[in-house]
């Protein structure tokens, strides 16, 4: 669903996409010993994309962590 009233600019969308790719690799790679926590992901992502809500970033983390990908199946 598209939220036309969102304050997110296009640069922050790229940051979110890149963050999700990195999170997916971090959580699924057997070579990464210390997996990123939800708190760390929210903090790191919001540092670069401050207009993105903490709830949205947390939901994105949950999708990757629990489902294994961002898109609904």
mmCIF file of the N, C-alpha and C atoms, coordinates in Angstrom:
data_MODEL
# 
_entry.id   MODEL 
# 
loop_
_atom_site.group_PDB 
_atom_site.id 
_atom_site.type_symbol 
_atom_site.label_atom_id 
_atom_site.label_alt_id 
_atom_site.label_comp_id 
_atom_site.label_asym_id 
_atom_site.label_entity_id 
_atom_site.label_seq_id 
_atom_site.pdbx_PDB_ins_code 
_atom_site.Cartn_x 
_atom_site.Cartn_y 
_atom_site.Cartn_z 
_atom_site.occupancy 
_atom_site.B_iso_or_equiv 
_atom_site.pdbx_formal_charge 
_atom_site.auth_seq_id 
_atom_site.auth_comp_id 
_atom_site.auth_asym_id 
_atom_site.auth_atom_id 
_atom_site.pdbx_PDB_model_num 
ATOM 1   N N  . UNK A 1 1  ? 0.844  -1.166  0.000  1.00 0.00 ? 1  UNK A N  1 
ATOM 2   C CA . UNK A 1 1  ? 0.000  0.000   0.000  1.00 0.00 ? 1  UNK A CA 1 
ATOM 3   C C  . UNK A 1 1  ? 0.891  1.231   0.000  1.00 0.00 ? 1  UNK A C  1 
ATOM 4   N N  . UNK A 1 2  ? 0.539  2.215   -0.773 1.00 0.00 ? 2  UNK A N  1 
ATOM 5   C CA . UNK A 1 2  ? 1.314  3.445   -0.902 1.00 0.00 ? 2  UNK A CA 1 
ATOM 6   C C  . UNK A 1 2  ? 0.764  4.484   0.072  1.00 0.00 ? 2  UNK A C  1 
ATOM 7   N N  . UNK A 1 3  ? 1.659  5.082   0.851  1.00 0.00 ? 3  UNK A N  1 
ATOM 8   C CA . UNK A 1 3  ? 1.266  6.113   1.797  1.00 0.00 ? 3  UNK A CA 1 
ATOM 9   C C  . UNK A 1 3  ? 1.735  7.452   1.262  1.00 0.00 ? 3  UNK A C  1 
ATOM 10  N N  . UNK A 1 4  ? 0.852  8.191   0.632  1.00 0.00 ? 4  UNK A N  1 
ATOM 11  C CA . UNK A 1 4  ? 1.212  9.455   0.014  1.00 0.00 ? 4  UNK A CA 1 
ATOM 12  C C  . UNK A 1 4  ? 1.506  10.546  1.040  1.00 0.00 ? 4  UNK A C  1 
ATOM 13  N N  . UNK A 1 5  ? 1.092  10.362  2.273  1.00 0.00 ? 5  UNK A N  1 
ATOM 14  C CA . UNK A 1 5  ? 1.319  11.365  3.295  1.00 0.00 ? 5  UNK A CA 1 
ATOM 15  C C  . UNK A 1 5  ? 2.590  11.098  4.094  1.00 0.00 ? 5  UNK A C  1 
ATOM 16  N N  . UNK A 1 6  ? 3.346  10.119  3.704  1.00 0.00 ? 6  UNK A N  1 
ATOM 17  C CA . UNK A 1 6  ? 4.586  9.781   4.397  1.00 0.00 ? 6  UNK A CA 1 
ATOM 18  C C  . UNK A 1 6  ? 5.624  10.870  4.176  1.00 0.00 ? 6  UNK A C  1 
ATOM 19  N N  . UNK A 1 7  ? 6.454  11.108  5.183  1.00 0.00 ? 7  UNK A N  1 
ATOM 20  C CA . UNK A 1 7  ? 7.505  12.117  5.088  1.00 0.00 ? 7  UNK A CA 1 
ATOM 21  C C  . UNK A 1 7  ? 8.824  11.548  4.610  1.00 0.00 ? 7  UNK A C  1 
ATOM 22  N N  . UNK A 1 8  ? 8.836  10.302  4.187  1.00 0.00 ? 8  UNK A N  1 
ATOM 23  C CA . UNK A 1 8  ? 10.059 9.631   3.783  1.00 0.00 ? 8  UNK A CA 1 
ATOM 24  C C  . UNK A 1 8  ? 10.470 10.112  2.390  1.00 0.00 ? 8  UNK A C  1 
ATOM 25  N N  . UNK A 1 9  ? 11.729 10.509  2.252  1.00 0.00 ? 9  UNK A N  1 
ATOM 26  C CA . UNK A 1 9  ? 12.250 10.944  0.957  1.00 0.00 ? 9  UNK A CA 1 
ATOM 27  C C  . UNK A 1 9  ? 12.913 9.762   0.261  1.00 0.00 ? 9  UNK A C  1 
ATOM 28  N N  . UNK A 1 10 ? 13.161 9.904   -1.030 1.00 0.00 ? 10 UNK A N  1 
ATOM 29  C CA . UNK A 1 10 ? 13.666 8.782   -1.826 1.00 0.00 ? 10 UNK A CA 1 
ATOM 30  C C  . UNK A 1 10 ? 15.000 8.247   -1.313 1.00 0.00 ? 10 UNK A C  1 
ATOM 31  N N  . UNK A 1 11 ? 15.870 9.105   -0.805 1.00 0.00 ? 11 UNK A N  1 
ATOM 32  C CA . UNK A 1 11 ? 17.147 8.624   -0.265 1.00 0.00 ? 11 UNK A CA 1 
ATOM 33  C C  . UNK A 1 11 ? 16.930 7.669   0.902  1.00 0.00 ? 11 UNK A C  1 
ATOM 34  N N  . UNK A 1 12 ? 15.929 7.945   1.710  1.00 0.00 ? 12 UNK A N  1 
ATOM 35  C CA . UNK A 1 12 ? 15.648 7.078   2.850  1.00 0.00 ? 12 UNK A CA 1 
ATOM 36  C C  . UNK A 1 12 ? 15.062 5.743   2.407  1.00 0.00 ? 12 UNK A C  1 
ATOM 37  N N  . UNK A 1 13 ? 14.378 5.723   1.289  1.00 0.00 ? 13 UNK A N  1 
ATOM 38  C CA . UNK A 1 13 ? 13.879 4.461   0.754  1.00 0.00 ? 13 UNK A CA 1 
ATOM 39  C C  . UNK A 1 13 ? 15.059 3.586   0.353  1.00 0.00 ? 13 UNK A C  1 
ATOM 40  N N  . UNK A 1 14 ? 16.069 4.168   -0.274 1.00 0.00 ? 14 UNK A N  1 
ATOM 41  C CA . UNK A 1 14 ? 17.265 3.418   -0.636 1.00 0.00 ? 14 UNK A CA 1 
ATOM 42  C C  . UNK A 1 14 ? 17.982 2.897   0.605  1.00 0.00 ? 14 UNK A C  1 
ATOM 43  N N  . UNK A 1 15 ? 18.043 3.716   1.638  1.00 0.00 ? 15 UNK A N  1 
ATOM 44  C CA . UNK A 1 15 ? 18.666 3.287   2.896  1.00 0.00 ? 15 UNK A CA 1 
ATOM 45  C C  . UNK A 1 15 ? 17.909 2.097   3.484  1.00 0.00 ? 15 UNK A C  1 
ATOM 46  N N  . UNK A 1 16 ? 16.583 2.170   3.474  1.00 0.00 ? 16 UNK A N  1 
ATOM 47  C CA . UNK A 1 16 ? 15.777 1.060   3.985  1.00 0.00 ? 16 UNK A CA 1 
ATOM 48  C C  . UNK A 1 16 ? 16.025 -0.218  3.185  1.00 0.00 ? 16 UNK A C  1 
ATOM 49  N N  . UNK A 1 17 ? 16.044 -0.103  1.878  1.00 0.00 ? 17 UNK A N  1 
ATOM 50  C CA . UNK A 1 17 ? 16.277 -1.278  1.033  1.00 0.00 ? 17 UNK A CA 1 
ATOM 51  C C  . UNK A 1 17 ? 17.640 -1.890  1.307  1.00 0.00 ? 17 UNK A C  1 
ATOM 52  N N  . UNK A 1 18 ? 18.655 -1.060  1.374  1.00 0.00 ? 18 UNK A N  1 
ATOM 53  C CA . UNK A 1 18 ? 19.999 -1.552  1.648  1.00 0.00 ? 18 UNK A CA 1 
ATOM 54  C C  . UNK A 1 18 ? 20.063 -2.179  3.044  1.00 0.00 ? 18 UNK A C  1 
ATOM 55  N N  . UNK A 1 19 ? 19.439 -1.543  4.014  1.00 0.00 ? 19 UNK A N  1 
ATOM 56  C CA . UNK A 1 19 ? 19.422 -2.068  5.380  1.00 0.00 ? 19 UNK A CA 1 
ATOM 57  C C  . UNK A 1 19 ? 18.763 -3.439  5.433  1.00 0.00 ? 19 UNK A C  1 
ATOM 58  N N  . UNK A 1 20 ? 17.694 -3.619  4.674  1.00 0.00 ? 20 UNK A N  1 
ATOM 59  C CA . UNK A 1 20 ? 16.995 -4.899  4.659  1.00 0.00 ? 20 UNK A CA 1 
ATOM 60  C C  . UNK A 1 20 ? 17.841 -5.994  4.003  1.00 0.00 ? 20 UNK A C  1 
ATOM 61  N N  . UNK A 1 21 ? 18.557 -5.638  2.955  1.00 0.00 ? 21 UNK A N  1 
ATOM 62  C CA . UNK A 1 21 ? 19.453 -6.610  2.318  1.00 0.00 ? 21 UNK A CA 1 
ATOM 63  C C  . UNK A 1 21 ? 20.543 -7.025  3.290  1.00 0.00 ? 21 UNK A C  1 
ATOM 64  N N  . UNK A 1 22 ? 21.132 -6.051  3.951  1.00 0.00 ? 22 UNK A N  1 
ATOM 65  C CA . UNK A 1 22 ? 22.198 -6.361  4.913  1.00 0.00 ? 22 UNK A CA 1 
ATOM 66  C C  . UNK A 1 22 ? 21.664 -7.177  6.097  1.00 0.00 ? 22 UNK A C  1 
ATOM 67  N N  . UNK A 1 23 ? 20.472 -6.848  6.557  1.00 0.00 ? 23 UNK A N  1 
ATOM 68  C CA . UNK A 1 23 ? 19.869 -7.606  7.654  1.00 0.00 ? 23 UNK A CA 1 
ATOM 69  C C  . UNK A 1 23 ? 19.622 -9.053  7.242  1.00 0.00 ? 23 UNK A C  1 
ATOM 70  N N  . UNK A 1 24 ? 19.111 -9.244  6.047  1.00 0.00 ? 24 UNK A N  1 
ATOM 71  C CA . UNK A 1 24 ? 18.841 -10.590 5.561  1.00 0.00 ? 24 UNK A CA 1 
ATOM 72  C C  . UNK A 1 24 ? 20.116 -11.423 5.512  1.00 0.00 ? 24 UNK A C  1 
ATOM 73  N N  . UNK A 1 25 ? 21.185 -10.835 5.011  1.00 0.00 ? 25 UNK A N  1 
ATOM 74  C CA . UNK A 1 25 ? 22.467 -11.539 4.973  1.00 0.00 ? 25 UNK A CA 1 
ATOM 75  C C  . UNK A 1 25 ? 22.957 -11.819 6.387  1.00 0.00 ? 25 UNK A C  1 
ATOM 76  N N  . UNK A 1 26 ? 22.845 -10.828 7.249  1.00 0.00 ? 26 UNK A N  1 
ATOM 77  C CA . UNK A 1 26 ? 23.304 -10.975 8.637  1.00 0.00 ? 26 UNK A CA 1 
ATOM 78  C C  . UNK A 1 26 ? 22.575 -12.116 9.345  1.00 0.00 ? 26 UNK A C  1 
ATOM 79  N N  . UNK A 1 27 ? 21.265 -12.185 9.172  1.00 0.00 ? 27 UNK A N  1 
ATOM 80  C CA . UNK A 1 27 ? 20.472 -13.178 9.903  1.00 0.00 ? 27 UNK A CA 1 
ATOM 81  C C  . UNK A 1 27 ? 20.552 -14.575 9.306  1.00 0.00 ? 27 UNK A C  1 
ATOM 82  N N  . UNK A 1 28 ? 20.830 -14.673 8.016  1.00 0.00 ? 28 UNK A N  1 
ATOM 83  C CA . UNK A 1 28 ? 20.805 -15.990 7.379  1.00 0.00 ? 28 UNK A CA 1 
ATOM 84  C C  . UNK A 1 28 ? 22.178 -16.598 7.138  1.00 0.00 ? 28 UNK A C  1 
ATOM 85  N N  . UNK A 1 29 ? 23.220 -15.805 7.184  1.00 0.00 ? 29 UNK A N  1 
ATOM 86  C CA . UNK A 1 29 ? 24.551 -16.333 6.894  1.00 0.00 ? 29 UNK A CA 1 
ATOM 87  C C  . UNK A 1 29 ? 25.104 -17.115 8.086  1.00 0.00 ? 29 UNK A C  1 
ATOM 88  N N  . UNK A 1 30 ? 25.580 -18.319 7.846  1.00 0.00 ? 30 UNK A N  1 
ATOM 89  C CA . UNK A 1 30 ? 26.182 -19.094 8.935  1.00 0.00 ? 30 UNK A CA 1 
ATOM 90  C C  . UNK A 1 30 ? 27.552 -18.547 9.360  1.00 0.00 ? 30 UNK A C  1 
ATOM 91  N N  . UNK A 1 31 ? 28.116 -17.662 8.533  1.00 0.00 ? 31 UNK A N  1 
ATOM 92  C CA . UNK A 1 31 ? 29.428 -17.094 8.835  1.00 0.00 ? 31 UNK A CA 1 
ATOM 93  C C  . UNK A 1 31 ? 29.357 -15.936 9.825  1.00 0.00 ? 31 UNK A C  1 
ATOM 94  N N  . UNK A 1 32 ? 28.170 -15.379 10.003 1.00 0.00 ? 32 UNK A N  1 
ATOM 95  C CA . UNK A 1 32 ? 27.992 -14.272 10.952 1.00 0.00 ? 32 UNK A CA 1 
ATOM 96  C C  . UNK A 1 32 ? 27.654 -14.883 12.304 1.00 0.00 ? 32 UNK A C  1 
ATOM 97  N N  . UNK A 1 33 ? 28.564 -14.713 13.254 1.00 0.00 ? 33 UNK A N  1 
ATOM 98  C CA . UNK A 1 33 ? 28.380 -15.326 14.580 1.00 0.00 ? 33 UNK A CA 1 
ATOM 99  C C  . UNK A 1 33 ? 27.450 -14.498 15.470 1.00 0.00 ? 33 UNK A C  1 
ATOM 100 N N  . UNK A 1 34 ? 27.631 -13.188 15.478 1.00 0.00 ? 34 UNK A N  1 
ATOM 101 C CA . UNK A 1 34 ? 26.818 -12.302 16.329 1.00 0.00 ? 34 UNK A CA 1 
ATOM 102 C C  . UNK A 1 34 ? 25.736 -11.649 15.469 1.00 0.00 ? 34 UNK A C  1 
ATOM 103 N N  . UNK A 1 35 ? 24.540 -12.200 15.531 1.00 0.00 ? 35 UNK A N  1 
ATOM 104 C CA . UNK A 1 35 ? 23.424 -11.704 14.729 1.00 0.00 ? 35 UNK A CA 1 
ATOM 105 C C  . UNK A 1 35 ? 22.942 -10.355 15.261 1.00 0.00 ? 35 UNK A C  1 
ATOM 106 N N  . UNK A 1 36 ? 22.492 -9.503  14.340 1.00 0.00 ? 36 UNK A N  1 
ATOM 107 C CA . UNK A 1 36 ? 22.006 -8.184  14.714 1.00 0.00 ? 36 UNK A CA 1 
ATOM 108 C C  . UNK A 1 36 ? 20.675 -8.300  15.444 1.00 0.00 ? 36 UNK A C  1 
ATOM 109 N N  . UNK A 1 37 ? 20.568 -7.595  16.548 1.00 0.00 ? 37 UNK A N  1 
ATOM 110 C CA . UNK A 1 37 ? 19.315 -7.592  17.302 1.00 0.00 ? 37 UNK A CA 1 
ATOM 111 C C  . UNK A 1 37 ? 18.348 -6.578  16.694 1.00 0.00 ? 37 UNK A C  1 
ATOM 112 N N  . UNK A 1 38 ? 17.094 -6.707  17.078 1.00 0.00 ? 38 UNK A N  1 
ATOM 113 C CA . UNK A 1 38 ? 16.078 -5.766  16.597 1.00 0.00 ? 38 UNK A CA 1 
ATOM 114 C C  . UNK A 1 38 ? 16.420 -4.351  17.045 1.00 0.00 ? 38 UNK A C  1 
ATOM 115 N N  . UNK A 1 39 ? 16.863 -4.195  18.264 1.00 0.00 ? 39 UNK A N  1 
ATOM 116 C CA . UNK A 1 39 ? 17.222 -2.878  18.783 1.00 0.00 ? 39 UNK A CA 1 
ATOM 117 C C  . UNK A 1 39 ? 18.362 -2.259  17.979 1.00 0.00 ? 39 UNK A C  1 
ATOM 118 N N  . UNK A 1 40 ? 19.377 -3.059  17.652 1.00 0.00 ? 40 UNK A N  1 
ATOM 119 C CA . UNK A 1 40 ? 20.512 -2.561  16.863 1.00 0.00 ? 40 UNK A CA 1 
ATOM 120 C C  . UNK A 1 40 ? 20.069 -2.163  15.457 1.00 0.00 ? 40 UNK A C  1 
ATOM 121 N N  . UNK A 1 41 ? 19.208 -2.986  14.847 1.00 0.00 ? 41 UNK A N  1 
ATOM 122 C CA . UNK A 1 41 ? 18.725 -2.680  13.500 1.00 0.00 ? 41 UNK A CA 1 
ATOM 123 C C  . UNK A 1 41 ? 17.941 -1.368  13.493 1.00 0.00 ? 41 UNK A C  1 
ATOM 124 N N  . UNK A 1 42 ? 17.074 -1.187  14.449 1.00 0.00 ? 42 UNK A N  1 
ATOM 125 C CA . UNK A 1 42 ? 16.291 0.053   14.520 1.00 0.00 ? 42 UNK A CA 1 
ATOM 126 C C  . UNK A 1 42 ? 17.211 1.249   14.719 1.00 0.00 ? 42 UNK A C  1 
ATOM 127 N N  . UNK A 1 43 ? 18.156 1.137   15.641 1.00 0.00 ? 43 UNK A N  1 
ATOM 128 C CA . UNK A 1 43 ? 19.066 2.246   15.919 1.00 0.00 ? 43 UNK A CA 1 
ATOM 129 C C  . UNK A 1 43 ? 19.900 2.599   14.694 1.00 0.00 ? 43 UNK A C  1 
ATOM 130 N N  . UNK A 1 44 ? 20.476 1.595   14.052 1.00 0.00 ? 44 UNK A N  1 
ATOM 131 C CA . UNK A 1 44 ? 21.334 1.839   12.892 1.00 0.00 ? 44 UNK A CA 1 
ATOM 132 C C  . UNK A 1 44 ? 20.558 2.387   11.709 1.00 0.00 ? 44 UNK A C  1 
ATOM 133 N N  . UNK A 1 45 ? 19.376 1.853   11.458 1.00 0.00 ? 45 UNK A N  1 
ATOM 134 C CA . UNK A 1 45 ? 18.586 2.305   10.317 1.00 0.00 ? 45 UNK A CA 1 
ATOM 135 C C  . UNK A 1 45 ? 18.064 3.709   10.534 1.00 0.00 ? 45 UNK A C  1 
ATOM 136 N N  . UNK A 1 46 ? 17.603 4.002   11.731 1.00 0.00 ? 46 UNK A N  1 
ATOM 137 C CA . UNK A 1 46 ? 17.058 5.340   11.995 1.00 0.00 ? 46 UNK A CA 1 
ATOM 138 C C  . UNK A 1 46 ? 18.142 6.404   12.064 1.00 0.00 ? 46 UNK A C  1 
ATOM 139 N N  . UNK A 1 47 ? 19.367 5.998   12.295 1.00 0.00 ? 47 UNK A N  1 
ATOM 140 C CA . UNK A 1 47 ? 20.476 6.954   12.255 1.00 0.00 ? 47 UNK A CA 1 
ATOM 141 C C  . UNK A 1 47 ? 20.641 7.505   10.843 1.00 0.00 ? 47 UNK A C  1 
ATOM 142 N N  . UNK A 1 48 ? 20.431 6.659   9.841  1.00 0.00 ? 48 UNK A N  1 
ATOM 143 C CA . UNK A 1 48 ? 20.581 7.072   8.442  1.00 0.00 ? 48 UNK A CA 1 
ATOM 144 C C  . UNK A 1 48 ? 19.267 7.541   7.825  1.00 0.00 ? 48 UNK A C  1 
ATOM 145 N N  . UNK A 1 49 ? 18.146 7.081   8.352  1.00 0.00 ? 49 UNK A N  1 
ATOM 146 C CA . UNK A 1 49 ? 16.824 7.430   7.818  1.00 0.00 ? 49 UNK A CA 1 
ATOM 147 C C  . UNK A 1 49 ? 15.939 7.870   8.980  1.00 0.00 ? 49 UNK A C  1 
ATOM 148 N N  . UNK A 1 50 ? 16.173 9.064   9.444  1.00 0.00 ? 50 UNK A N  1 
ATOM 149 C CA . UNK A 1 50 ? 15.531 9.536   10.674 1.00 0.00 ? 50 UNK A CA 1 
ATOM 150 C C  . UNK A 1 50 ? 14.026 9.767   10.549 1.00 0.00 ? 50 UNK A C  1 
ATOM 151 N N  . UNK A 1 51 ? 13.525 9.963   9.349  1.00 0.00 ? 51 UNK A N  1 
ATOM 152 C CA . UNK A 1 51 ? 12.097 10.217  9.186  1.00 0.00 ? 51 UNK A CA 1 
ATOM 153 C C  . UNK A 1 51 ? 11.254 8.947   9.196  1.00 0.00 ? 51 UNK A C  1 
ATOM 154 N N  . UNK A 1 52 ? 11.911 7.818   9.124  1.00 0.00 ? 52 UNK A N  1 
ATOM 155 C CA . UNK A 1 52 ? 11.200 6.538   9.116  1.00 0.00 ? 52 UNK A CA 1 
ATOM 156 C C  . UNK A 1 52 ? 10.830 6.190   10.555 1.00 0.00 ? 52 UNK A C  1 
ATOM 157 N N  . UNK A 1 53 ? 9.602  5.792   10.765 1.00 0.00 ? 53 UNK A N  1 
ATOM 158 C CA . UNK A 1 53 ? 9.134  5.518   12.126 1.00 0.00 ? 53 UNK A CA 1 
ATOM 159 C C  . UNK A 1 53 ? 9.799  4.271   12.702 1.00 0.00 ? 53 UNK A C  1 
ATOM 160 N N  . UNK A 1 54 ? 9.971  4.297   13.989 1.00 0.00 ? 54 UNK A N  1 
ATOM 161 C CA . UNK A 1 54 ? 10.563 3.163   14.701 1.00 0.00 ? 54 UNK A CA 1 
ATOM 162 C C  . UNK A 1 54 ? 9.696  1.917   14.554 1.00 0.00 ? 54 UNK A C  1 
ATOM 163 N N  . UNK A 1 55 ? 8.375  2.102   14.540 1.00 0.00 ? 55 UNK A N  1 
ATOM 164 C CA . UNK A 1 55 ? 7.455  0.975   14.384 1.00 0.00 ? 55 UNK A CA 1 
ATOM 165 C C  . UNK A 1 55 ? 7.614  0.303   13.024 1.00 0.00 ? 55 UNK A C  1 
ATOM 166 N N  . UNK A 1 56 ? 7.758  1.100   11.966 1.00 0.00 ? 56 UNK A N  1 
ATOM 167 C CA . UNK A 1 56 ? 7.934  0.544   10.632 1.00 0.00 ? 56 UNK A CA 1 
ATOM 168 C C  . UNK A 1 56 ? 9.231  -0.259  10.551 1.00 0.00 ? 56 UNK A C  1 
ATOM 169 N N  . UNK A 1 57 ? 10.312 0.310   11.055 1.00 0.00 ? 57 UNK A N  1 
ATOM 170 C CA . UNK A 1 57 ? 11.602 -0.377  11.010 1.00 0.00 ? 57 UNK A CA 1 
ATOM 171 C C  . UNK A 1 57 ? 11.533 -1.661  11.835 1.00 0.00 ? 57 UNK A C  1 
ATOM 172 N N  . UNK A 1 58 ? 10.884 -1.615  12.974 1.00 0.00 ? 58 UNK A N  1 
ATOM 173 C CA . UNK A 1 58 ? 10.722 -2.810  13.794 1.00 0.00 ? 58 UNK A CA 1 
ATOM 174 C C  . UNK A 1 58 ? 9.899  -3.879  13.092 1.00 0.00 ? 58 UNK A C  1 
ATOM 175 N N  . UNK A 1 59 ? 8.832  -3.471  12.402 1.00 0.00 ? 59 UNK A N  1 
ATOM 176 C CA . UNK A 1 59 ? 8.018  -4.425  11.649 1.00 0.00 ? 59 UNK A CA 1 
ATOM 177 C C  . UNK A 1 59 ? 8.805  -5.057  10.505 1.00 0.00 ? 59 UNK A C  1 
ATOM 178 N N  . UNK A 1 60 ? 9.636  -4.256  9.848  1.00 0.00 ? 60 UNK A N  1 
ATOM 179 C CA . UNK A 1 60 ? 10.469 -4.794  8.772  1.00 0.00 ? 60 UNK A CA 1 
ATOM 180 C C  . UNK A 1 60 ? 11.449 -5.826  9.318  1.00 0.00 ? 60 UNK A C  1 
ATOM 181 N N  . UNK A 1 61 ? 12.034 -5.534  10.480 1.00 0.00 ? 61 UNK A N  1 
ATOM 182 C CA . UNK A 1 61 ? 12.943 -6.504  11.110 1.00 0.00 ? 61 UNK A CA 1 
ATOM 183 C C  . UNK A 1 61 ? 12.202 -7.802  11.408 1.00 0.00 ? 61 UNK A C  1 
ATOM 184 N N  . UNK A 1 62 ? 11.014 -7.677  11.981 1.00 0.00 ? 62 UNK A N  1 
ATOM 185 C CA . UNK A 1 62 ? 10.227 -8.870  12.316 1.00 0.00 ? 62 UNK A CA 1 
ATOM 186 C C  . UNK A 1 62 ? 9.936  -9.706  11.076 1.00 0.00 ? 62 UNK A C  1 
ATOM 187 N N  . UNK A 1 63 ? 9.599  -9.042  9.963  1.00 0.00 ? 63 UNK A N  1 
ATOM 188 C CA . UNK A 1 63 ? 9.329  -9.778  8.727  1.00 0.00 ? 63 UNK A CA 1 
ATOM 189 C C  . UNK A 1 63 ? 10.539 -10.571 8.275  1.00 0.00 ? 63 UNK A C  1 
ATOM 190 N N  . UNK A 1 64 ? 11.699 -9.958  8.290  1.00 0.00 ? 64 UNK A N  1 
ATOM 191 C CA . UNK A 1 64 ? 12.908 -10.642 7.844  1.00 0.00 ? 64 UNK A CA 1 
ATOM 192 C C  . UNK A 1 64 ? 13.286 -11.736 8.832  1.00 0.00 ? 64 UNK A C  1 
ATOM 193 N N  . UNK A 1 65 ? 13.174 -11.448 10.112 1.00 0.00 ? 65 UNK A N  1 
ATOM 194 C CA . UNK A 1 65 ? 13.580 -12.412 11.140 1.00 0.00 ? 65 UNK A CA 1 
ATOM 195 C C  . UNK A 1 65 ? 12.627 -13.608 11.218 1.00 0.00 ? 65 UNK A C  1 
ATOM 196 N N  . UNK A 1 66 ? 11.338 -13.330 11.221 1.00 0.00 ? 66 UNK A N  1 
ATOM 197 C CA . UNK A 1 66 ? 10.367 -14.400 11.426 1.00 0.00 ? 66 UNK A CA 1 
ATOM 198 C C  . UNK A 1 66 ? 9.963  -15.119 10.136 1.00 0.00 ? 66 UNK A C  1 
ATOM 199 N N  . UNK A 1 67 ? 9.845  -14.375 9.048  1.00 0.00 ? 67 UNK A N  1 
ATOM 200 C CA . UNK A 1 67 ? 9.365  -14.949 7.801  1.00 0.00 ? 67 UNK A CA 1 
ATOM 201 C C  . UNK A 1 67 ? 10.522 -15.283 6.871  1.00 0.00 ? 67 UNK A C  1 
ATOM 202 N N  . UNK A 1 68 ? 11.606 -14.535 6.965  1.00 0.00 ? 68 UNK A N  1 
ATOM 203 C CA . UNK A 1 68 ? 12.761 -14.783 6.112  1.00 0.00 ? 68 UNK A CA 1 
ATOM 204 C C  . UNK A 1 68 ? 12.848 -13.872 4.911  1.00 0.00 ? 68 UNK A C  1 
ATOM 205 N N  . UNK A 1 69 ? 11.838 -13.027 4.713  1.00 0.00 ? 69 UNK A N  1 
ATOM 206 C CA . UNK A 1 69 ? 11.844 -12.069 3.622  1.00 0.00 ? 69 UNK A CA 1 
ATOM 207 C C  . UNK A 1 69 ? 10.846 -10.966 3.938  1.00 0.00 ? 69 UNK A C  1 
ATOM 208 N N  . UNK A 1 70 ? 10.832 -9.934  3.124  1.00 0.00 ? 70 UNK A N  1 
ATOM 209 C CA . UNK A 1 70 ? 9.999  -8.782  3.409  1.00 0.00 ? 70 UNK A CA 1 
ATOM 210 C C  . UNK A 1 70 ? 8.601  -8.938  2.810  1.00 0.00 ? 70 UNK A C  1 
ATOM 211 N N  . UNK A 1 71 ? 8.493  -9.485  1.614  1.00 0.00 ? 71 UNK A N  1 
ATOM 212 C CA . UNK A 1 71 ? 7.196  -9.594  0.933  1.00 0.00 ? 71 UNK A CA 1 
ATOM 213 C C  . UNK A 1 71 ? 6.343  -10.679 1.575  1.00 0.00 ? 71 UNK A C  1 
ATOM 214 N N  . UNK A 1 72 ? 5.055  -10.416 1.627  1.00 0.00 ? 72 UNK A N  1 
ATOM 215 C CA . UNK A 1 72 ? 4.114  -11.418 2.152  1.00 0.00 ? 72 UNK A CA 1 
ATOM 216 C C  . UNK A 1 72 ? 3.993  -12.569 1.171  1.00 0.00 ? 72 UNK A C  1 
ATOM 217 N N  . UNK A 1 73 ? 3.825  -13.766 1.700  1.00 0.00 ? 73 UNK A N  1 
ATOM 218 C CA . UNK A 1 73 ? 3.701  -14.930 0.804  1.00 0.00 ? 73 UNK A CA 1 
ATOM 219 C C  . UNK A 1 73 ? 2.272  -15.302 0.542  1.00 0.00 ? 73 UNK A C  1 
# 
